Amino acid sequence: MSPQKLPWYDAIWLRQYLLAKEILGRVRPDLLADFVAAFDRLRTRPGFTTQHVRRVFDDTTIKTIQQTIRGLRTDRIKTHETKTLGRLLVHGHPYFTQLQRELTPFVSELAGEKVEPSYNFLSLYTKFGVCPIHMDAPRAKWTLDICIEQTEPWPIHFSQVIPWQENFGHTGENWQEELKRDPQLKFTAHTLHPGEAILFSGSSQWHYRNPLAPASGQGSCKLLFFHYVPEGMAQIADATKWAQIFGVPELREVDQVTG
Protein backbone atom coordinates (compact mmCIF):
# COMPACT_ATOMS: atom_id res chain seq x y z
CA MET A 1 0.00 0.00 0.00
CA SER A 2 1.20 3.50 -0.80
CA PRO A 3 2.23 5.51 2.28
CA GLN A 4 -0.30 8.16 1.27
CA LYS A 5 -3.13 5.64 1.66
CA LEU A 6 -2.58 4.52 5.23
CA PRO A 7 -6.08 5.37 6.46
CA TRP A 8 -6.05 5.85 10.22
CA TYR A 9 -6.05 9.41 11.55
CA ASP A 10 -2.62 9.33 13.24
CA ALA A 11 -0.68 7.63 10.43
CA ILE A 12 1.38 10.66 9.35
CA TRP A 13 4.58 9.51 11.04
CA LEU A 14 4.46 6.05 9.46
CA ARG A 15 3.86 7.66 6.06
CA GLN A 16 6.96 9.77 6.66
CA TYR A 17 8.98 6.72 7.66
CA LEU A 18 7.95 4.77 4.57
CA LEU A 19 8.65 7.76 2.32
CA ALA A 20 12.10 8.15 3.91
CA LYS A 21 12.85 4.51 3.12
CA GLU A 22 11.81 5.09 -0.49
CA ILE A 23 14.02 8.17 -0.72
CA LEU A 24 17.04 6.41 0.75
CA GLY A 25 16.48 3.48 -1.57
CA ARG A 26 16.89 5.91 -4.48
CA VAL A 27 19.60 8.30 -3.30
CA ARG A 28 21.54 6.49 -0.54
CA PRO A 29 20.81 2.76 -0.58
CA ASP A 30 23.97 2.19 1.43
CA LEU A 31 22.31 3.95 4.40
CA LEU A 32 18.96 2.20 4.27
CA ALA A 33 19.80 -0.65 6.66
CA ASP A 34 21.31 1.75 9.19
CA PHE A 35 18.25 4.00 8.93
CA VAL A 36 15.91 1.11 9.71
CA ALA A 37 18.11 -0.12 12.58
CA ALA A 38 18.17 3.36 14.14
CA PHE A 39 14.52 2.92 15.12
CA ASP A 40 14.90 -0.43 16.87
CA ARG A 41 14.39 1.01 20.37
CA LEU A 42 11.16 2.69 19.23
CA ARG A 43 9.69 -0.69 18.33
CA THR A 44 7.82 -2.55 21.07
CA ARG A 45 8.82 -6.01 22.24
CA PRO A 46 6.17 -8.60 21.28
CA GLY A 47 5.63 -9.83 24.84
CA PHE A 48 4.45 -6.53 26.28
CA THR A 49 0.90 -6.45 27.64
CA THR A 50 -1.13 -3.46 28.80
CA GLN A 51 -0.63 -2.58 32.46
CA HIS A 52 -3.69 -1.59 34.49
CA VAL A 53 -2.75 0.69 37.39
CA ARG A 54 -5.39 0.90 40.12
CA ARG A 55 -4.06 4.04 41.79
CA VAL A 56 -1.72 6.57 40.18
CA PHE A 57 -2.12 9.62 42.43
CA ASP A 58 -3.17 10.20 46.02
CA ASP A 59 -6.49 11.90 46.77
CA THR A 60 -4.89 15.31 47.23
CA THR A 61 -3.28 15.21 43.79
CA ILE A 62 -6.51 14.08 42.15
CA LYS A 63 -8.35 17.01 43.76
CA THR A 64 -5.65 19.41 42.56
CA ILE A 65 -5.96 18.04 39.02
CA GLN A 66 -9.74 18.49 39.14
CA GLN A 67 -9.36 22.05 40.43
CA THR A 68 -6.83 22.79 37.69
CA ILE A 69 -9.28 21.57 35.07
CA ARG A 70 -12.10 23.68 36.48
CA GLY A 71 -9.83 26.73 36.49
CA LEU A 72 -8.55 26.40 32.93
CA ARG A 73 -8.43 29.60 30.91
CA THR A 74 -10.45 29.41 27.72
CA ASP A 75 -7.44 30.35 25.62
CA ARG A 76 -5.70 27.11 26.69
CA ILE A 77 -8.57 24.93 25.43
CA LYS A 78 -8.35 23.76 21.81
CA THR A 79 -11.55 22.98 19.95
CA HIS A 80 -10.33 21.62 16.59
CA GLU A 81 -11.36 18.01 17.40
CA THR A 82 -14.88 18.68 18.66
CA LYS A 83 -16.52 17.60 15.40
CA THR A 84 -14.31 14.60 14.66
CA LEU A 85 -13.62 13.12 18.11
CA GLY A 86 -16.06 14.98 20.35
CA ARG A 87 -13.41 16.36 22.64
CA LEU A 88 -11.62 19.50 23.79
CA LEU A 89 -7.86 19.48 24.33
CA VAL A 90 -5.32 21.16 26.57
CA HIS A 91 -1.70 20.59 25.54
CA GLY A 92 1.29 20.77 27.84
CA HIS A 93 -0.23 22.45 30.87
CA PRO A 94 2.65 23.24 33.30
CA TYR A 95 1.10 21.34 36.21
CA PHE A 96 0.41 18.25 34.13
CA THR A 97 3.92 18.45 32.65
CA GLN A 98 5.31 18.45 36.19
CA LEU A 99 3.24 15.39 37.09
CA GLN A 100 4.42 13.62 33.94
CA ARG A 101 8.07 14.21 34.84
CA GLU A 102 7.49 12.92 38.37
CA LEU A 103 5.96 9.70 37.03
CA THR A 104 8.91 8.92 34.72
CA PRO A 105 10.59 6.34 37.02
CA PHE A 106 7.24 4.63 37.61
CA VAL A 107 6.49 4.44 33.88
CA SER A 108 10.02 3.16 33.21
CA GLU A 109 9.35 0.29 35.60
CA LEU A 110 6.00 -0.54 33.99
CA ALA A 111 7.42 -0.32 30.45
CA GLY A 112 10.49 -2.40 31.24
CA GLU A 113 12.89 0.23 29.89
CA LYS A 114 14.09 3.70 30.83
CA VAL A 115 11.84 6.36 29.32
CA GLU A 116 11.66 10.14 29.12
CA PRO A 117 8.62 12.42 28.73
CA SER A 118 7.58 13.19 25.17
CA TYR A 119 4.39 15.27 25.39
CA ASN A 120 1.08 15.33 27.24
CA PHE A 121 -2.46 16.56 26.89
CA LEU A 122 -5.73 16.67 28.74
CA SER A 123 -8.67 15.27 26.77
CA LEU A 124 -12.13 16.54 27.71
CA TYR A 125 -14.57 14.23 25.97
CA THR A 126 -18.17 15.34 25.59
CA LYS A 127 -21.24 13.16 25.06
CA PHE A 128 -20.15 12.91 21.41
CA GLY A 129 -16.83 11.35 22.38
CA VAL A 130 -15.31 8.64 20.21
CA CYS A 131 -11.81 7.31 19.59
CA PRO A 132 -11.56 5.67 16.16
CA ILE A 133 -9.27 2.68 15.81
CA HIS A 134 -5.69 3.78 15.18
CA MET A 135 -2.05 3.51 16.17
CA ASP A 136 0.04 6.44 17.35
CA ALA A 137 3.37 7.79 16.18
CA PRO A 138 6.40 6.47 18.12
CA ARG A 139 6.60 9.79 19.99
CA ALA A 140 3.87 8.03 21.97
CA LYS A 141 5.53 4.62 22.15
CA TRP A 142 4.37 4.52 25.76
CA THR A 143 1.16 6.15 26.93
CA LEU A 144 -0.12 6.42 30.47
CA ASP A 145 -3.87 7.03 30.04
CA ILE A 146 -5.25 8.34 33.35
CA CYS A 147 -8.97 8.65 34.09
CA ILE A 148 -9.75 11.77 36.12
CA GLU A 149 -13.55 12.00 35.99
CA GLN A 150 -16.34 10.39 33.98
CA THR A 151 -20.10 10.14 34.01
CA GLU A 152 -20.00 6.41 33.29
CA PRO A 153 -17.47 3.69 32.45
CA TRP A 154 -16.12 3.92 28.90
CA PRO A 155 -14.04 0.88 27.83
CA ILE A 156 -10.91 1.19 25.72
CA HIS A 157 -9.91 -1.72 23.48
CA PHE A 158 -6.33 -2.81 22.72
CA SER A 159 -4.87 -5.29 20.29
CA GLN A 160 -1.84 -7.34 21.15
CA VAL A 161 1.52 -5.80 20.22
CA ILE A 162 2.18 -6.04 16.49
CA PRO A 163 4.88 -4.69 14.14
CA TRP A 164 4.49 -1.28 12.54
CA GLN A 165 1.95 -1.58 9.74
CA GLU A 166 4.24 -0.94 6.77
CA ASN A 167 2.21 -3.33 4.61
CA PHE A 168 -1.27 -2.50 5.79
CA GLY A 169 -3.62 -4.76 3.89
CA HIS A 170 -7.13 -3.54 4.70
CA THR A 171 -8.89 -1.44 2.09
CA GLY A 172 -12.40 -0.17 1.51
CA GLU A 173 -14.93 1.60 3.67
CA ASN A 174 -15.17 -1.15 6.30
CA TRP A 175 -11.47 -1.44 7.18
CA GLN A 176 -12.06 -0.29 10.78
CA GLU A 177 -14.69 -2.95 11.49
CA GLU A 178 -12.52 -5.57 9.78
CA LEU A 179 -9.68 -4.74 12.14
CA LYS A 180 -11.91 -4.89 15.22
CA ARG A 181 -13.16 -8.35 14.20
CA ASP A 182 -9.71 -9.75 13.29
CA PRO A 183 -9.13 -12.66 15.72
CA GLN A 184 -5.36 -12.50 15.22
CA LEU A 185 -5.25 -9.07 16.86
CA LYS A 186 -6.69 -10.46 20.11
CA PHE A 187 -8.41 -7.28 21.25
CA THR A 188 -9.12 -6.92 24.95
CA ALA A 189 -11.26 -4.27 26.65
CA HIS A 190 -10.19 -2.34 29.73
CA THR A 191 -12.46 -0.12 31.80
CA LEU A 192 -10.92 2.67 33.81
CA HIS A 193 -12.44 4.24 36.90
CA PRO A 194 -11.44 7.67 38.22
CA GLY A 195 -7.89 7.57 39.58
CA GLU A 196 -6.95 4.50 37.53
CA ALA A 197 -4.67 4.32 34.49
CA ILE A 198 -3.54 2.08 31.68
CA LEU A 199 -0.01 1.93 30.30
CA PHE A 200 0.00 0.80 26.67
CA SER A 201 2.22 1.03 23.62
CA GLY A 202 0.19 3.20 21.29
CA SER A 203 2.58 2.91 18.33
CA SER A 204 2.37 -0.91 18.29
CA GLN A 205 -1.14 -1.62 19.56
CA TRP A 206 -4.33 -0.81 17.72
CA HIS A 207 -6.66 0.91 20.16
CA TYR A 208 -10.12 2.46 20.08
CA ARG A 209 -13.13 3.53 22.09
CA ASN A 210 -16.63 3.13 20.68
CA PRO A 211 -18.91 6.21 20.79
CA LEU A 212 -19.66 7.24 24.37
CA ALA A 213 -23.43 7.24 23.79
CA PRO A 214 -24.45 7.99 27.40
CA ALA A 215 -27.75 6.48 28.47
CA SER A 216 -28.73 9.73 30.15
CA GLY A 217 -28.18 11.77 26.98
CA GLN A 218 -25.43 13.68 28.76
CA GLY A 219 -21.95 12.35 29.28
CA SER A 220 -18.31 13.27 29.65
CA CYS A 221 -14.93 11.73 30.29
CA LYS A 222 -11.79 13.58 31.40
CA LEU A 223 -8.54 11.80 30.62
CA LEU A 224 -4.89 12.75 31.00
CA PHE A 225 -2.50 11.32 28.42
CA PHE A 226 1.18 11.22 29.36
CA HIS A 227 3.33 10.09 26.42
CA TYR A 228 6.88 8.78 26.76
CA VAL A 229 9.71 7.61 24.50
CA PRO A 230 12.71 5.43 25.33
CA GLU A 231 15.41 7.50 26.98
CA GLY A 232 17.53 9.32 24.39
CA MET A 233 15.18 8.62 21.46
CA ALA A 234 13.25 11.91 21.23
CA GLN A 235 15.34 13.25 18.35
CA ILE A 236 15.11 10.15 16.15
CA ALA A 237 11.34 10.04 16.73
CA ASP A 238 11.06 13.50 15.15
CA ALA A 239 10.86 13.17 11.35
CA THR A 240 11.88 16.81 10.85
CA LYS A 241 15.32 15.90 12.24
CA TRP A 242 16.08 13.00 9.90
CA ALA A 243 17.76 15.00 7.14
CA GLN A 244 20.22 16.39 9.68
CA ILE A 245 20.72 13.19 11.68
CA PHE A 246 21.43 11.04 8.63
CA GLY A 247 23.12 13.74 6.54
CA VAL A 248 20.71 13.30 3.62
CA PRO A 249 19.12 16.61 2.52
CA GLU A 250 16.56 14.77 0.40
CA LEU A 251 14.91 13.51 3.58
CA ARG A 252 13.49 17.01 4.11
CA GLU A 253 10.80 15.86 1.67
CA VAL A 254 9.12 13.95 4.50
CA ASP A 255 8.27 17.28 6.16
CA GLN A 256 5.65 17.80 3.43
CA VAL A 257 3.65 14.72 4.42
CA THR A 258 0.31 15.73 5.94
CA GLY A 259 -2.82 14.00 7.16
Solvent accessible surface area in square Angstrom, and as a share of the most:
residue,aa,sasa,rsa
1,M,86,0.38
2,S,44,0.28
3,P,11,0.07
4,Q,117,0.52
5,K,139,0.59
6,L,1,0.01
7,P,52,0.33
8,W,7,0.02
9,Y,97,0.37
10,D,45,0.23
11,A,1,0.01
12,I,57,0.29
13,W,15,0.05
14,L,16,0.08
15,R,24,0.09
16,Q,20,0.09
17,Y,0,0.00
18,L,19,0.09
19,L,18,0.09
20,A,0,0.00
21,K,50,0.21
22,E,84,0.38
23,I,1,0.00
24,L,0,0.00
25,G,38,0.36
26,R,154,0.56
27,V,59,0.34
28,R,90,0.33
29,P,87,0.55
30,D,99,0.51
31,L,35,0.17
32,L,54,0.27
33,A,76,0.59
34,D,90,0.46
35,F,0,0.00
36,V,46,0.27
37,A,54,0.42
38,A,36,0.28
39,F,0,0.00
40,D,83,0.43
41,R,119,0.44
42,L,0,0.00
43,R,69,0.25
44,T,14,0.08
45,R,111,0.41
46,P,118,0.74
47,G,65,0.62
48,F,10,0.04
49,T,90,0.53
50,T,23,0.13
51,Q,60,0.27
52,H,52,0.23
53,V,17,0.10
54,R,162,0.59
55,R,146,0.53
56,V,23,0.13
57,F,19,0.08
58,D,78,0.41
59,D,86,0.45
60,T,99,0.57
61,T,26,0.15
62,I,26,0.13
63,K,122,0.52
64,T,50,0.29
65,I,0,0.00
66,Q,37,0.16
67,Q,111,0.49
68,T,26,0.15
69,I,14,0.07
70,R,161,0.59
71,G,60,0.57
72,L,23,0.12
73,R,143,0.52
74,T,120,0.70
75,D,95,0.49
76,R,61,0.22
77,I,43,0.22
78,K,90,0.38
79,T,84,0.49
80,H,126,0.56
81,E,32,0.14
82,T,52,0.30
83,K,198,0.84
84,T,96,0.56
85,L,10,0.05
86,G,3,0.02
87,R,18,0.07
88,L,48,0.24
89,L,4,0.02
90,V,0,0.00
91,H,86,0.38
92,G,36,0.35
93,H,29,0.13
94,P,88,0.56
95,Y,46,0.17
96,F,0,0.00
97,T,40,0.23
98,Q,75,0.33
99,L,9,0.04
100,Q,2,0.01
101,R,139,0.51
102,E,106,0.48
103,L,19,0.10
104,T,24,0.14
105,P,95,0.60
106,F,73,0.30
107,V,0,0.00
108,S,19,0.12
109,E,140,0.63
110,L,38,0.19
111,A,0,0.00
112,G,56,0.54
113,E,48,0.21
114,K,142,0.60
115,V,5,0.03
116,E,46,0.21
117,P,49,0.31
118,S,35,0.23
119,Y,64,0.24
120,N,8,0.04
121,F,22,0.09
122,L,0,0.00
123,S,0,0.00
124,L,23,0.11
125,Y,5,0.02
126,T,46,0.27
127,K,68,0.29
128,F,141,0.59
129,G,0,0.00
130,V,34,0.19
131,C,11,0.06
132,P,39,0.25
133,I,2,0.01
134,H,7,0.03
135,M,6,0.03
136,D,23,0.12
137,A,20,0.16
138,P,4,0.02
139,R,105,0.38
140,A,1,0.00
141,K,6,0.03
142,W,1,0.00
143,T,0,0.00
144,L,0,0.00
145,D,0,0.00
146,I,0,0.00
147,C,0,0.00
148,I,0,0.00
149,E,52,0.23
150,Q,34,0.15
151,T,81,0.47
152,E,49,0.22
153,P,75,0.47
154,W,12,0.04
155,P,50,0.32
156,I,3,0.01
157,H,35,0.16
158,F,2,0.01
159,S,3,0.02
160,Q,74,0.33
161,V,15,0.09
162,I,22,0.11
163,P,109,0.68
164,W,22,0.08
165,Q,37,0.17
166,E,45,0.20
167,N,135,0.69
168,F,5,0.02
169,G,66,0.64
170,H,49,0.22
171,T,92,0.54
172,G,55,0.53
173,E,172,0.77
174,N,98,0.50
175,W,26,0.09
176,Q,62,0.28
177,E,80,0.36
178,E,64,0.29
179,L,4,0.02
180,K,50,0.21
181,R,166,0.60
182,D,36,0.19
183,P,112,0.70
184,Q,138,0.61
185,L,15,0.08
186,K,132,0.56
187,F,43,0.18
188,T,75,0.44
189,A,60,0.47
190,H,38,0.17
191,T,46,0.27
192,L,4,0.02
193,H,85,0.38
194,P,75,0.47
195,G,13,0.13
196,E,21,0.09
197,A,0,0.00
198,I,0,0.00
199,L,0,0.00
200,F,4,0.02
201,S,0,0.00
202,G,0,0.00
203,S,4,0.03
204,S,2,0.01
205,Q,4,0.02
206,W,0,0.00
207,H,8,0.03
208,Y,16,0.06
209,R,7,0.02
210,N,67,0.34
211,P,88,0.55
212,L,13,0.07
213,A,78,0.60
214,P,18,0.11
215,A,108,0.84
216,S,91,0.59
217,G,38,0.36
218,Q,120,0.53
219,G,11,0.10
220,S,36,0.23
221,C,2,0.01
222,K,49,0.21
223,L,1,0.00
224,L,0,0.00
225,F,16,0.07
226,F,0,0.00
227,H,9,0.04
228,Y,0,0.00
229,V,1,0.00
230,P,0,0.00
231,E,87,0.39
232,G,61,0.58
233,M,17,0.08
234,A,45,0.35
235,Q,107,0.47
236,I,17,0.09
237,A,1,0.01
238,D,40,0.21
239,A,6,0.05
240,T,83,0.48
241,K,65,0.28
242,W,0,0.00
243,A,10,0.07
244,Q,150,0.67
245,I,78,0.40
246,F,36,0.15
247,G,53,0.51
248,V,3,0.01
249,P,81,0.51
250,E,85,0.38
251,L,1,0.00
252,R,147,0.54
253,E,83,0.37
254,V,0,0.00
255,D,61,0.32
256,Q,138,0.61
257,V,24,0.14
258,T,101,0.59
259,G,83,0.79
